[in-house]
């Protein structure tokens, strides 16, 4: 079940979220819902998340790009 809420947010934050929603061809509601869900998942966890766990799925990269990064010689 979905519930409508009212809240006050900074205008620049709303504009940034609208831009992301437009680029991803989704709704502002979906952006806020996902953001809140991720926030709660992180903060409700009983154990401290590693940086990798906390940032999981925050940047979408193709498998090819990830493999290229992993195989890259850092020296």
C-alpha positions in Angstrom: 0.0 0.0 0.0 1.3 3.5 -0.8 0.6 6.5 1.3 0.9 10.1 0.3 3.0 12.3 2.6 3.8 16.0 2.8 7.2 17.4 3.7 9.4 20.4 3.3 12.6 20.1 1.3 15.2 22.5 0.0 14.4 23.6 -3.5 17.8 22.8 -4.8 17.5 19.2 -3.5 14.2 18.9 -5.3 15.6 20.2 -8.6 18.5 17.8 -8.4 16.1 14.9 -7.7 13.9 16.0 -10.7 17.0 16.0 -12.9 17.9 12.5 -11.9 14.4 11.3 -12.3 14.3 12.8 -15.8 17.6 11.2 -16.8 16.5 7.8 -15.5 13.0 8.1 -17.0 11.3 7.6 -13.7 9.2 9.5 -11.2 10.3 11.8 -8.5 8.3 9.6 -6.1 10.4 6.6 -7.2 13.6 8.5 -6.6 12.6 9.5 -3.1 11.2 6.1 -2.3 14.5 4.4 -3.3 16.6 6.9 -1.5 14.6 6.5 1.7 14.7 2.7 1.4 18.5 2.7 1.0 18.9 5.1 3.9 16.8 3.0 6.2 18.6 -0.2 5.1 21.9 1.3 6.0 20.8 2.8 9.3 18.7 -0.1 10.5 21.5 -2.6 10.1 22.7 -4.0 13.4 26.3 -4.3 12.1 28.4 -1.6 10.6 28.5 -1.9 6.8 31.8 -1.8 5.0 32.3 1.0 2.5 31.7 -1.5 -0.3 28.4 -2.7 1.2 27.2 0.8 1.9 27.9 2.0 -1.7 26.6 -1.2 -3.4 24.6 -0.3 -6.5 25.2 3.4 -6.2 27.0 3.5 -9.6 25.8 1.4 -12.5 28.6 0.1 -14.6 28.6 -2.6 -17.2 30.4 -5.9 -16.5 32.9 -5.0 -19.2 33.9 -1.8 -17.5 34.1 -3.4 -14.1 36.4 -6.1 -15.5 38.6 -3.5 -17.1 39.0 -1.7 -13.8 39.7 -4.8 -11.9 42.3 -6.0 -14.4 44.0 -2.6 -14.7 47.6 -2.4 -13.7 47.9 0.2 -10.9 51.6 0.6 -11.2 
